[in-house]
């Protein structure tokens, strides 16, 4: 400070521009004072405040009753003495690395890093988060993102981590446990999880805004691995779920815009109130926008039959019922596995946007001769076909199934299954015609055929016809 003052004084006394040099002297003195203050802060922050391993401000919670987290200071590089020894004694051994954030997109970074998602519950007290972050840093684990889920007691912290390749999920859980975490859950992540959380949520909202059928898929991606089932509105017209929904640790029940129920299930990890609020907000967006379908969907001509494939929805209910009236009792029984008279009551639900996606084969305006459904069933996906008797054996069923599989691949489904009878040779032949690995099993007198889609490198093209127009 003294040296800088002497230099400036000398320049003012002998320099040609006194006003300019006065301004320069003030700026120089301010800069010097700022540097001195910064060095003082660094010296103070380097001293631990207690034996918990928490630094003065780095990631510590602001108070027992607070739900905010200070992210302005850098996370501590190493914990205080005591945490390190316990972590090394209990966790899997792994070499430390710098944790650089410029690793490859597939999860392998410097030192063979692997991407992990981890959730753990910590006490909502000052220093608890800092101790956990310090323990992870000591093992060479890089924290790529962090979300907090406040609870009535404690806070659930959700991390996206890049860890050394020799540190397993169980090892990460042990590190978290030693640092004060409990109920820890880990899962391998991939490059898709590297997307910024607000950007991912906005993308899901945009998808939902464009197409009603995207809501179940958007919910699954918003919450993570879970099962989603929809139930139609009760016949009495009275919804059995309150407007604000129902929260449970393993089940979320949300009222669908049509009065039905969207049931989201996940046995582990437990749902948090924050996840419930996010899911409810996405459903509320869907309800506010009303029924909608994306514009510009391509239709497909089928030269062998003269029919055209295109998306179907609730607006096609009357045409679908008319097709039912032209189908034989045997054809309806093979499709719905029950009395033919009950077939019509399923249609409104099947054609609803939240139960799945539907494709129809049409021979003219208002005339449907075949229907195919891609149905969201928990974390699985079912395919179902119905072709009017006079239009069977013309390749329509196989074309419908190929389009449904194409949609399933686009939606990220791992497999599709069909429930039928062994006597339904048309459905069995259509599934075999996909050219995909099939699993066969018999359940309660029915045949379940499962096609694994991991063998499909890209959405398959239809076996017949070409894209000729728009839906």
N, C-alpha and C positions, 0 to 999 in steps of 0.2 A: 504494500500500500504506500509506504514512504517513498520508495523509488519512483513509482508512477507519479506521485504528487510533485516531486522535484523536477521530473522531466517536463510535466505540463507547465509548471511555474516558469521554468527557463524559457519554454517556447512562447509563453505569453509575453514575457519581459522583452525578448529580443526578436520575436517573430513579426512579420509585416502586417498581418491581419489580426488585430486584437479581438474584435467581436467574434470572428470565426473561431479563433483559438479558445476563447472563453467557452463557447458552446462545446467545442471538442473536449475541453478539460472536464466539463460536467459529465459528458457521456462516458469518458474514460473512468472517472471516479465511480459512477454508477455501475459500470461493468465490473470493476474490481470488487466493489462491495457485494455484487451478486455472486461472483465466484467464491468469495470468502464464506458467504452464507451457505452456499451449496456444499462446500467442503465440511462445514460444521454439521450440517444435516446428515451427511454421509457417515461422519464419525458417530453421531448419536444413534443412527439406525443400525449400525453394526453391532451395538451392544444388546444382547438379549435381555428382555424385561423379566423373565422368570425361568423356571426349569421346564416349561412345557415345550420349548423349542420354537415358540412364536416370536417373530420380530415385532417391532413397534407398530407398524401399520400394514405390513405386506400381506394382504388377503385376509386379515383378521375381521371377524364379525364385530359390528360396532357396539353391541350390547346385548344383554340377555333377552330383552324383549324386541329387539330389532330384527327385521327381515331383509335388510339391505346389506350388500357386500361391497366393500371398497376394492375396486379393481385398478385404482390409479397407480399404485406402487408395484414394482416388480416382485414376483414371487420369490421367496428365499431360495438360495441355491443349495443350502445344506441345513439340516436341523441342528439344534443344540445337542450337547452331549447327553446321552441317555436314550434318545430315540434311535440314534444310529445303531447302537449296539444291539438293541432289541430287534430291530429290523433285520440286521445281518444274521442274527441267531435263529430267526424263524422263517424267513422268506427264502425262496429258491435263489441260489447264487447266480449272479449274472454280471458281466463286465459293464462298467458305466461307460456312457458315451455322451457326446455333447448335446444330443437331442435336437439337432438342427432341423428346421421346419421345411427344408427343401428336399426331402426324400421323395422317392418315386411315388406315383399315384396309387400303386397297388398295395401300399402299406409297408413296403420295405424301404426303410430310410438308412441313415448312417448306422453302421454296426449291425445291419440285419434287423432293423426295427419292425415290429408287427403292430398293427392297429387293433385297439381294444376299446370297447365301451364298458364303463364301470359305473355302478351306482352304489353308494354307501350312505348310511345315515350317521350324522355327527351331531354332537351337542351344539346348541345355538348359543355359544359362549365365545368371548373374544379369544382368538388364538387357535380355535379348533381347526378351522380350515387351513390356517398357516402351517400347523403341525402336520396335517395330512399331505399338503403340497410339498412340504420339505422332505417328508419320508419318501414320497415318490421321486422327487428330484435326486435324492441320495442314491437311489437304485438306477439312475440313468433313464428315468421315465419322463418323456416330454408330454406336457399337457397341451393339447391342441385346442380344446374348447371346454367350457364349463357352464353348466346350467344348475340353478338352485331351485328346489321345490320345498317351500316352507311347509312344515307340519305343525300340529298343535304343540308337540314336544319334539324339538330337534329339527333338523333340516336334511333333506335328501339331496346330496350333491351328485350330479351326473357328469361324468368325464368322457371325453374322447381322448385316448392316450396313444402315444407311440412308444412301445416298450422294447427292450432288447429281446431278440428272438429266443433266448434261453429262459426268459421269465414267463411262466405260465399264468393262466387265469387264476389258478389256486394261489400262486405266489403273489400276484397282485392283491388278492383278497387278504392274504396274511399281512402284507405290508400295511394295508388299510386298517386292519384290526389292531395292529400294534400302535398305529397312530391315533387310535380312538374311534375308528369307524365300526359300524355294526350292520348286520343284515346286508352284507356286501354281495353284489351280483355282478358277474362279468360275462362278456360275450365278444367273440371276434367281430371286428368291424371291417368295412371295405372302403374303397375310394368314394362311394356314394355318400358316406357319412361325413366326408370332409367339406361338404357344402355348408356355407354359413347358415345358421339356423333361421334367422329372419328371412333370408332369401328363399330357403326351402319352404317355409310356411306361406310366403307370398305366392310361390309357384303352385302349391297345392290349392290355395284359394282361387287362383286363376283357372286352374283345371276344373275345379268344381263349378265355377261361374259359367264356363263354356258348355258343360255337359252334366246333366243330372246324374247320369250313371256313374260318374267319377267319384261320387261322395263316399261309398264304402272303401274304394281303393285309396282315396285321399286320407280317410281316417286311419287306415292300416299303416300308411307311410308316416302319418303324423305321430302316431302313438308307438309304432314299432311292431314287433312280432306279436300278433294277437289274432283272435278269431272274431269274425263279424257275422251276425245272423240278423235277418230282418223278419218281422212278423206282420201280417196284414192287420188293419184296423179291426177291432171286434165288431160283430154283427150289430150289436146294440148301438154302436156309434159313440159310445163313451170310452175315451182313451184310458187305458189302465196304467199309464205313466204320467206323472204330473208334468206340466209344461216345462218346468226347470230341470227335469230329468231326475234320476236317482243314482247316487254315488255309492260304490262299494269297492273294497280293496281288490277284488278279483273280477267284478262285473260292473260295467257301466250300462245303464239303460237310458236311452234318449228317445224322445218323442219324434217320430218321423213327420215330415210335412204333411203326409197323407193321413195322419192319425194312427199309423202303425207304430211299431217299436223297433228301434235299432239297438241290438244287444252286442256289446263289445266285451270279450272275455280274454283274460290273461292270468294264468295261475301264478306266474312269477316273472318279474318283480311286481309287488303290489302297485296298483294305480295310486297316483297322488292327486290332491285337489287341483293342482295346476294342470295336469293332463286332462282331468274332467272338464275344466273350464275351457281349454283349447278345443276339445272335441265338441262341446256344446256350442261354442262360437262358430265352428265350421258348419254344424247342422243348422244353426240359425241363419247363416248366410244362404244356405241352400233353400231354406223355407222362404226367405225374403225374395229370392230371385224367381221362384216358381218353376213350373215344368219348362224344360228347354232342351234342345238338341243342337249339336254343332252343325253349322251350315257347311254346305259343300261336300257332304259325304258322297263318295263314288258309288254308283250302282254297277251291277255286273250282269251282263247278258249270258244266258246259258243256251247255246245254239241247239243242243240235243233236245231240249224240252220247249224252247220258246219262252221260258220264264225269265224273270229278272230278279236278282238278289238285292236286298237293301235293308237298312235298319228298320226295326219295328218298335212301336211303343204304345202307350196308353190310348193314343188316338186311333189305333187299329183294333180296338176291342170288338166292335161290331163285326168287322170283316173276319176276325178270328173265330167268333162265335158262329158265323155263317159257315165257315170251313168245317167246324165241328159237326154241324148239321149234315154235311155231305160225307162225313167219315163213317165207316162201319163201326159197330160195337167192338169188334176184335181189334181194329186199329187203335181206337181210343183206349182200350184196355191195356194194350202193350205199352202205350205211352204213359198213362197215368196210374197204372197198377191198381185200379179200383173200378167201381161201377162207372159205366159210360155216362150215366146221368149226372155224375159229380164233376165232369170235366170242365163245364163252363165256369164253375165257381173258383177255379184256380187261375183263370186267365187274367183277371184284373191284377192279381198279385204278380204273376209271371211277367206281365208286360209293364209293370211299374219300374221306374228307373233305378230304385235302390236295391232291387232283388238281383239284378244282373243286367245282361245285355241280350237283346233279342234281334234275330234276323228273320226276314220273311221272303218267300219266293212268291212273286206276283205274276199274273198273266194279263193284268189290265187294271185300270183304276178301281180300287175298292174290292178287288178279288184276290184273296190269299189262298194259295194251294199248299203251302208248307211253312212250318215254323220251326226255328231252332233257338234254343236258349242256352246262354252261358250264365250259370247260377253261382253266386257267391255263397258258399256253405262253410261257415267258420273260416278256417285257414285253408280250406280246399276249394276246388272249383268243379262243378258238375256240368256236363253237357247233356242236352236232351233234344230229341228230334220228333217231329210229327209231320208226315207227308200224306196228303189226301190219297185215297185208294186209287183213283184214276190216274194219278200222277206218279205213282211208284214205279221203280225200275227204269227211271229215265236219268239217273245220275244226280237228281236234285238233293237227295239226302247226303250224298258224299260231298257235294259242293257246299251245302249248308255247314256240314261238320268242319270242312277245311276253313271256312270263314270264321267259325267259332274258335278254332285252334289258333288262327292268326290273331284274333282279338286277345286270347289268353296269353300268347307270347308277348304281345304289346303291353299287356297289363302286368307282366312279370310273374305269371303263375308258373310254378314248378311242374305241375301235372294237371291233367283233367281226367275225370272218371265218368263213366256212364253206367247207369243201373238199368238192366233189362232182363229179359228171359232168354234162355238158351234157344227157344223156338223163334226168337226175333232175329232171323238170319240176316235181314237187311241192316240192322244196327250193328251186328257183329261184323259183317262184311265192311261196313263203312269205317269202323274203328281200325280194322286190319288194313284198310286201304290207305290210312295215313302214313304207313311206312315207319311208324315210331315204335320203340320198345313198349310192349304191352305186358301188364300183369293181370292174371285172371284169378278170381276167387268167387266162391259161392257163399252167399249169406242169406239164410232163411228162404231158400228156394229161388233166389234171384241171382243173376250173374252180374258181377261188378268188374268192368274192364277199365283199367287205369293206364293212360298213355303218359309216359314221362317226356316232358318237353325240353329237358336239358340237352337232348340230342338235336334240337332245332337251332342252328346257328343264326337264323334270321326268320322273320315271319314267312311261312310257306305260301306259295302262290296257289291260286285255285286250280284244280285239275281240269276245269272246263271253263270256257268263256273268256271274256275280256271286259275290262272296265269301259263302259260306254256312256255314262252320264252321271247325274247327281240324284241322290235320294230326294 
